[in-house]
Amino acid sequence: MAIPATAVPVITSAAVTGSNGHASTGTVWNTASNQYYTLFIQHPYGNTLNANGAFTSAPVGSIGASDYTLAGDGWPTNTKKGNSDPFYNLTVVLTENGVSKTLTGIFDEATQGFASTSNAVKFSGVNYSLTDFNWVRGLSNIVGSHSVGSAVYPHQPIGSKSDYQGAFTINAAGVPEPATWGLMIVGFGGVAGTMRRRRSNALAVA
């Protein structure tokens, strides 16, 4: 797949995989056209980037937060509710001018908590980090005709009618130039010195 040269990175692939907390369970939703379930991405909200299952790329802002919503067919298909796994990992690949870097994070179904499992990646002087991700099974048939058939609904190619939905956020922050870092460090030192003097004066008075 040819990716056009850009001044900012774009998302070239994404995947949600199930985990038991120690290893992958084999549950997969992704943007690739393969044997796994499709991971549908919307950005901005309401604009599905791979409505027909074919994914090319998704834009990422060069400053601040970029939010994306997700959807995927319900699994296991022979159930009407319940999550397939206790944990879900998100892998997002960013590409700029032929160079690709990866952001990852994990979502805990029990606590509904998110944790990043990768460092920020840098493109053209801007740091990009994964700051949020969630993935839960609802009670709606979100992906519609893209669902697969199941024993629960054998006469309708709509899976379990209980599809997954979620979201993730990528934050972009500029990296200060070396001179700027120096000024910041000096500034922090000045603040610290002021605090020490104030504390010394307070002790002397006491």
Summary of the structure (lengths in Angstrom):
residues: 206
radius of gyration: 22.3
end to end distance: 71.6
largest distance: 84.2
contacts: 606
relative contact order: 0.18
helix: 15%
strand: 41%
